[in-house]
Amino acid sequence: MDNVFMTVTATDSALELIDSIKAQHGSELLFHQSGGCCDGSAPMCYPRSDYMIGQQDVLIGEIGGVPFYMNGDQYERWKHTNLIIDAINGGGGMFSLDNGTGKRFLTRSEICTI
């Protein structure tokens, strides 16, 4: 199973929220999967200019044309997991662009299978 690695996809609801955020904030965005600090383990959406990607961050893929990153340590623990980013009713993370939209991004997951 070592040859199976993480993917990231998005539901239609998440893609609609991404489009709405792009309309308000522009298309230069990025996602970073939070590791549990401050806003739990929510996927956070930022303007690219407001978030510095570190050497330890791993690019998982992209959703809605927006790159999706995760910290390398977290990636090592989750690398056999498929992430499905959804949007549900609720308040977004305090620093994430979904805050104030009435919706929030949510990470659902499933174990990678061959």
C-alpha positions as CSV (number, residue, x, y, z in Angstrom):
1,M,0.0,0.0,0.0
2,D,3.0,2.3,0.1
3,N,2.5,3.3,-3.5
4,V,-1.0,4.8,-2.8
5,F,-0.9,8.5,-1.9
6,M,-3.4,11.1,-0.9
7,T,-5.7,12.9,-3.3
8,V,-8.0,15.9,-2.7
9,T,-11.4,16.5,-4.4
10,A,-14.3,18.8,-3.7
11,T,-18.0,18.5,-3.6
12,D,-20.2,20.7,-5.8
13,S,-21.1,22.7,-2.7
14,A,-17.4,23.4,-2.0
15,L,-16.8,24.3,-5.6
16,E,-19.7,26.8,-5.4
17,L,-18.3,28.4,-2.2
18,I,-14.9,28.6,-3.9
19,D,-16.4,30.4,-6.9
20,S,-18.2,32.8,-4.5
21,I,-15.0,33.5,-2.6
22,K,-13.1,34.1,-5.9
23,A,-15.8,36.6,-7.0
24,Q,-15.3,38.5,-3.8
25,H,-11.5,38.2,-3.2
26,G,-10.0,37.3,-6.6
27,S,-8.7,34.0,-7.9
28,E,-5.2,34.1,-6.3
29,L,-6.2,31.8,-3.4
30,L,-4.7,28.8,-1.7
31,F,-6.0,26.2,0.8
32,H,-4.0,24.9,3.7
33,Q,-5.3,21.9,5.8
34,S,-5.2,23.0,9.4
35,G,-3.5,20.6,11.7
36,G,-5.8,21.4,14.7
37,C,-4.6,24.7,16.0
38,C,-7.2,27.5,16.5
39,D,-9.9,26.3,14.1
40,G,-9.6,22.6,14.6
41,S,-8.7,20.6,11.5
42,A,-10.6,22.7,9.0
43,P,-9.4,23.4,5.5
44,M,-8.5,27.1,5.5
45,C,-8.7,29.3,2.4
46,Y,-6.5,32.4,2.2
47,P,-5.4,34.9,-0.4
48,R,-2.0,33.6,-1.7
49,S,-0.3,36.8,-0.7
50,D,-1.5,36.4,2.9
51,Y,-0.1,32.9,3.6
52,M,3.6,31.9,3.3
53,I,4.0,28.3,2.2
54,G,6.9,26.7,4.1
55,Q,9.5,24.3,3.0
56,Q,7.7,21.6,5.1
57,D,4.4,22.1,3.3
58,V,3.3,19.6,0.7
59,L,1.1,20.4,-2.3
60,I,-1.6,17.7,-2.4
61,G,-3.4,18.9,-5.5
62,E,-6.0,21.6,-6.3
63,I,-9.7,22.1,-6.0
64,G,-11.6,24.6,-8.1
65,G,-8.3,25.7,-9.5
66,V,-7.0,26.6,-6.1
67,P,-3.8,24.8,-4.8
68,F,-4.3,22.7,-1.6
69,Y,-1.4,22.3,0.9
70,M,-0.8,20.4,4.1
71,N,2.1,20.4,6.6
72,G,4.6,17.7,5.8
73,D,4.3,16.0,9.3
74,Q,0.6,15.8,8.9
75,Y,0.9,14.6,5.3
76,E,3.1,11.7,6.6
77,R,0.3,10.6,8.9
78,W,-2.5,11.1,6.4
79,K,-0.9,10.2,3.1
80,H,-3.0,7.1,2.6
81,T,-6.2,9.1,3.0
82,N,-8.3,10.8,0.3
83,L,-9.6,14.2,1.3
84,I,-13.0,15.3,0.1
85,I,-13.6,19.0,0.8
86,D,-17.2,19.9,1.4
87,A,-19.0,23.1,2.3
88,I,-21.8,23.0,4.9
89,N,-23.8,25.7,6.7
90,G,-21.9,27.3,9.6
91,G,-19.2,29.8,10.5
92,G,-15.8,29.4,8.8
93,G,-12.4,29.5,10.4
94,M,-11.5,32.9,12.0
95,F,-8.8,33.5,9.4
96,S,-10.3,31.7,6.5
97,L,-12.1,33.4,3.7
98,D,-15.2,31.3,4.2
99,N,-15.7,33.1,7.5
100,G,-18.8,35.4,7.2
101,T,-20.3,33.6,4.2
102,G,-22.7,31.5,6.2
103,K,-20.9,28.4,5.0
104,R,-17.7,26.7,6.1
105,F,-15.3,24.2,4.5
106,L,-15.2,20.8,6.0
107,T,-12.8,17.9,5.4
108,R,-14.2,14.5,4.9
109,S,-11.9,11.5,4.4
110,E,-11.7,8.0,3.2
111,I,-8.8,5.5,3.3
112,C,-7.0,5.0,-0.1
113,T,-7.7,1.6,-1.5
114,I,-6.0,-0.2,-4.4
